[in-house]
Amino acid sequence: MIRLLAIFALFLFCGFSCSKDEEDVSPLEKDPAPVTMVEMPETAVVGQTVTANIYFVVNNSCGNFGSFDVSTDQMTYTIKVFPKYVGETCAMYLPTRQVNYSFKPEKPGIYILKFQAAGENQYITKTLVVIKAGS
């Protein structure tokens, strides 16, 4: 009887054990972090470095700034913030981080800076008017 119970337990263990197939887990760095606020000047001079203070949310306490992905279409800049996660023991809350984005406009005009927010097509949009030096 004990042998029958042991065989039955072994059958259950083998039947419901984990498989060796690994699930594909996408890294947290794959998606841009949502930008929640941007502080930057509204005017600048050609050749002057403009700095924007960007606030973004990461998925846990191990998240920090990783990189920018910037695409341009004439005088419109679309800016995405990608986080980097370092560490193994991370507190599970959504902290806000801050990073500076700097660029130097090369010609006068109206620049549109679009920072990706929570959704794929949601942006925080800022307008920068750039004038010639001495104007």
Phi and psi restraints in degrees (value plus and minus 20) as a CYANA .aco file:
   2 ILE   PHI     -84.4   -44.4
   2 ILE   PSI     -60.0   -20.0
   3 ARG   PHI     -81.4   -41.4
   3 ARG   PSI     -60.1   -20.1
   4 LEU   PHI     -84.7   -44.7
   4 LEU   PSI     -60.9   -20.9
   5 LEU   PHI     -85.9   -45.9
   5 LEU   PSI     -59.7   -19.7
   6 ALA   PHI     -85.6   -45.6
   6 ALA   PSI     -61.6   -21.6
   7 ILE   PHI     -85.8   -45.8
   7 ILE   PSI     -61.0   -21.0
   8 PHE   PHI     -83.7   -43.7
   8 PHE   PSI     -63.1   -23.1
   9 ALA   PHI     -84.5   -44.5
   9 ALA   PSI     -60.2   -20.2
  10 LEU   PHI     -84.7   -44.7
  10 LEU   PSI     -60.4   -20.4
  11 PHE   PHI     -82.3   -42.3
  11 PHE   PSI     -64.5   -24.5
  12 LEU   PHI     -84.1   -44.1
  12 LEU   PSI     -62.5   -22.5
  13 PHE   PHI     -81.3   -41.3
  13 PHE   PSI     -65.8   -25.8
  14 CYS   PHI     -90.1   -50.1
  14 CYS   PSI     -55.4   -15.4
  15 GLY   PHI     -91.1   -51.1
  15 GLY   PSI     -49.4    -9.4
  16 PHE   PHI    -135.0   -95.0
  16 PHE   PSI      -5.9    34.1
  17 SER   PHI     -97.2   -57.2
  17 SER   PSI     147.4   187.4
  18 CYS   PHI     -89.9   -49.9
  18 CYS   PSI     126.8   166.8
  19 SER   PHI    -105.6   -65.6
  19 SER   PSI     145.3   185.3
  20 LYS   PHI    -106.5   -66.5
  20 LYS   PSI     -25.6    14.4
  21 ASP   PHI     -89.3   -49.3
  21 ASP   PSI     105.6   145.6
  22 GLU   PHI    -111.2   -71.2
  22 GLU   PSI     116.9   156.9
  23 GLU   PHI     -98.9   -58.9
  23 GLU   PSI     125.0   165.0
  24 ASP   PHI     -97.1   -57.1
  24 ASP   PSI      98.4   138.4
  25 VAL   PHI    -132.3   -92.3
  25 VAL   PSI     100.8   140.8
  26 SER   PHI     -98.2   -58.2
  26 SER   PSI     118.4   158.4
  27 PRO   PHI     -88.3   -48.3
  27 PRO   PSI     130.5   170.5
  28 LEU   PHI     -84.0   -44.0
  28 LEU   PSI     -45.6    -5.6
  29 GLU   PHI     -93.2   -53.2
  29 GLU   PSI     -27.9    12.1
  30 LYS   PHI     -87.7   -47.7
  30 LYS   PSI     -55.5   -15.5
  31 ASP   PHI    -122.8   -82.8
  31 ASP   PSI     125.3   165.3
  32 PRO   PHI     -88.2   -48.2
  32 PRO   PSI     129.7   169.7
  33 ALA   PHI     -99.7   -59.7
  33 ALA   PSI     120.1   160.1
  34 PRO   PHI     -91.0   -51.0
  34 PRO   PSI     109.3   149.3
  35 VAL   PHI    -102.4   -62.4
  35 VAL   PSI     113.0   153.0
  36 THR   PHI    -127.5   -87.5
  36 THR   PSI     -45.1    -5.1
  37 MET   PHI    -179.1  -139.1
  37 MET   PSI     126.4   166.4
  38 VAL   PHI    -154.4  -114.4
  38 VAL   PSI     108.8   148.8
  39 GLU   PHI    -135.9   -95.9
  39 GLU   PSI     103.2   143.2
  40 MET   PHI    -179.6  -139.6
  40 MET   PSI     139.9   179.9
  41 PRO   PHI     -88.7   -48.7
  41 PRO   PSI     140.5   180.5
  42 GLU   PHI    -116.0   -76.0
  42 GLU   PSI     -36.1     3.9
  43 THR   PHI    -153.7  -113.7
  43 THR   PSI     136.4   176.4
  44 ALA   PHI    -176.8  -136.8
  44 ALA   PSI     151.2   191.2
  45 VAL   PHI    -132.4   -92.4
  45 VAL   PSI     124.3   164.3
  46 VAL   PHI     -72.1   -32.1
  46 VAL   PSI     113.3   153.3
  47 GLY   PHI      64.9   104.9
  47 GLY   PSI     -29.4    10.6
  48 GLN   PHI    -105.4   -65.4
  48 GLN   PSI     114.0   154.0
  49 THR   PHI     -92.2   -52.2
  49 THR   PSI     108.8   148.8
  50 VAL   PHI    -127.1   -87.1
  50 VAL   PSI     111.6   151.6
  51 THR   PHI    -137.1   -97.1
  51 THR   PSI     109.9   149.9
  52 ALA   PHI    -130.5   -90.5
  52 ALA   PSI     110.0   150.0
  53 ASN   PHI    -107.8   -67.8
  53 ASN   PSI      96.1   136.1
  54 ILE   PHI    -129.4   -89.4
  54 ILE   PSI     110.5   150.5
  55 TYR   PHI    -130.7   -90.7
  55 TYR   PSI     108.9   148.9
  56 PHE   PHI    -159.3  -119.3
  56 PHE   PSI     138.5   178.5
  57 VAL   PHI    -125.9   -85.9
  57 VAL   PSI     114.9   154.9
  58 VAL   PHI    -130.6   -90.6
  58 VAL   PSI     146.4   186.4
  59 ASN   PHI    -101.7   -61.7
  59 ASN   PSI     -35.4     4.6
  60 ASN   PHI    -184.0  -144.0
  60 ASN   PSI     158.4   198.4
  61 SER   PHI     -88.1   -48.1
  61 SER   PSI     -33.3     6.7
  62 CYS   PHI    -105.4   -65.4
  62 CYS   PSI     -25.5    14.5
  63 GLY   PHI    -103.4   -63.4
  63 GLY   PSI     116.8   156.8
  64 ASN   PHI    -163.1  -123.1
  64 ASN   PSI    -198.9  -158.9
  65 PHE   PHI     -87.2   -47.2
  65 PHE   PSI     116.8   156.8
  66 GLY   PHI    -131.5   -91.5
  66 GLY   PSI     -81.8   -41.8
  67 SER   PHI    -182.3  -142.3
  67 SER   PSI     147.3   187.3
  68 PHE   PHI    -124.2   -84.2
  68 PHE   PSI     126.8   166.8
  69 ASP   PHI    -140.2  -100.2
  69 ASP   PSI      92.7   132.7
  70 VAL   PHI    -138.0   -98.0
  70 VAL   PSI     106.9   146.9
  71 SER   PHI    -140.3  -100.3
  71 SER   PSI     124.8   164.8
  72 THR   PHI    -144.7  -104.7
  72 THR   PSI     126.0   166.0
  73 ASP   PHI    -155.9  -115.9
  73 ASP   PSI      72.9   112.9
  74 GLN   PHI      39.5    79.5
  74 GLN   PSI    -126.9   -86.9
  75 MET   PHI    -127.9   -87.9
  75 MET   PSI      -0.6    39.4
  76 THR   PHI    -130.4   -90.4
  76 THR   PSI     104.2   144.2
  77 TYR   PHI    -129.9   -89.9
  77 TYR   PSI     108.2   148.2
  78 THR   PHI    -128.9   -88.9
  78 THR   PSI     101.2   141.2
  79 ILE   PHI    -140.1  -100.1
  79 ILE   PSI     106.0   146.0
  80 LYS   PHI    -135.8   -95.8
  80 LYS   PSI     120.5   160.5
  81 VAL   PHI    -124.8   -84.8
  81 VAL   PSI     102.6   142.6
  82 PHE   PHI    -126.9   -86.9
  82 PHE   PSI     108.6   148.6
  83 PRO   PHI    -102.3   -62.3
  83 PRO   PSI     147.8   187.8
  84 LYS   PHI    -150.7  -110.7
  84 LYS   PSI     114.6   154.6
  85 TYR   PHI    -134.5   -94.5
  85 TYR   PSI     101.7   141.7
  86 VAL   PHI    -147.5  -107.5
  86 VAL   PSI     108.6   148.6
  87 GLY   PHI     101.7   141.7
  87 GLY   PSI     144.5   184.5
  88 GLU   PHI    -135.6   -95.6
  88 GLU   PSI     -50.4   -10.4
  89 THR   PHI    -124.1   -84.1
  89 THR   PSI      81.6   121.6
  90 CYS   PHI    -142.5  -102.5
  90 CYS   PSI     115.6   155.6
  91 ALA   PHI     -91.8   -51.8
  91 ALA   PSI     117.1   157.1
  92 MET   PHI    -111.7   -71.7
  92 MET   PSI      59.4    99.4
  93 TYR   PHI    -163.2  -123.2
  93 TYR   PSI     151.7   191.7
  94 LEU   PHI    -129.1   -89.1
  94 LEU   PSI      63.3   103.3
  95 PRO   PHI     -95.8   -55.8
  95 PRO   PSI     132.8   172.8
  96 THR   PHI    -117.5   -77.5
  96 THR   PSI     111.9   151.9
  97 ARG   PHI    -134.2   -94.2
  97 ARG   PSI     143.4   183.4
  98 GLN   PHI    -148.5  -108.5
  98 GLN   PSI     119.9   159.9
  99 VAL   PHI    -165.3  -125.3
  99 VAL   PSI     132.3   172.3
 100 ASN   PHI    -119.8   -79.8
 100 ASN   PSI     116.7   156.7
 101 TYR   PHI    -134.9   -94.9
 101 TYR   PSI     104.3   144.3
 102 SER   PHI    -141.2  -101.2
 102 SER   PSI     121.8   161.8
 103 PHE   PHI    -171.4  -131.4
 103 PHE   PSI     142.7   182.7
 104 LYS   PHI    -142.0  -102.0
 104 LYS   PSI      86.8   126.8
 105 PRO   PHI     -86.4   -46.4
 105 PRO   PSI     114.3   154.3
 106 GLU   PHI    -117.1   -77.1
 106 GLU   PSI     -33.5     6.5
 107 LYS   PHI    -164.7  -124.7
 107 LYS   PSI     135.2   175.2
 108 PRO   PHI     -91.8   -51.8
 108 PRO   PSI     136.8   176.8
 109 GLY   PHI     125.2   165.2
 109 GLY   PSI    -189.9  -149.9
 110 ILE   PHI    -124.8   -84.8
 110 ILE   PSI      98.0   138.0
 111 TYR   PHI    -120.0   -80.0
 111 TYR   PSI     117.7   157.7
 112 ILE   PHI    -130.7   -90.7
 112 ILE   PSI     103.7   143.7
 113 LEU   PHI    -133.4   -93.4
 113 LEU   PSI      99.8   139.8
 114 LYS   PHI    -132.3   -92.3
 114 LYS   PSI      98.2   138.2
 115 PHE   PHI    -124.8   -84.8
 115 PHE   PSI     104.0   144.0
 116 GLN   PHI     -86.3   -46.3
 116 GLN   PSI     106.7   146.7
 117 ALA   PHI    -116.4   -76.4
 117 ALA   PSI    -162.7  -122.7
 118 ALA   PHI     -87.7   -47.7
 118 ALA   PSI     -56.0   -16.0
 119 GLY   PHI    -127.1   -87.1
 119 GLY   PSI     150.2   190.2
 120 GLU   PHI     -78.9   -38.9
 120 GLU   PSI     -58.9   -18.9
 121 ASN   PHI    -133.9   -93.9
 121 ASN   PSI       6.6    46.6
 122 GLN   PHI    -130.8   -90.8
 122 GLN   PSI     110.0   150.0
 123 TYR   PHI    -156.1  -116.1
 123 TYR   PSI     132.0   172.0
 124 ILE   PHI    -116.7   -76.7
 124 ILE   PSI      97.6   137.6
 125 THR   PHI    -127.2   -87.2
 125 THR   PSI     110.6   150.6
 126 LYS   PHI    -142.5  -102.5
 126 LYS   PSI     123.9   163.9
 127 THR   PHI    -131.4   -91.4
 127 THR   PSI     114.0   154.0
 128 LEU   PHI    -144.5  -104.5
 128 LEU   PSI     101.5   141.5
 129 VAL   PHI    -116.1   -76.1
 129 VAL   PSI     100.2   140.2
 130 VAL   PHI    -130.5   -90.5
 130 VAL   PSI     107.8   147.8
 131 ILE   PHI    -135.4   -95.4
 131 ILE   PSI     142.3   182.3
 132 LYS   PHI     -90.0   -50.0
 132 LYS   PSI     130.6   170.6
 133 ALA   PHI     -83.3   -43.3
 133 ALA   PSI     115.7   155.7
 134 GLY   PHI      66.0   106.0
 134 GLY   PSI     -17.9    22.1
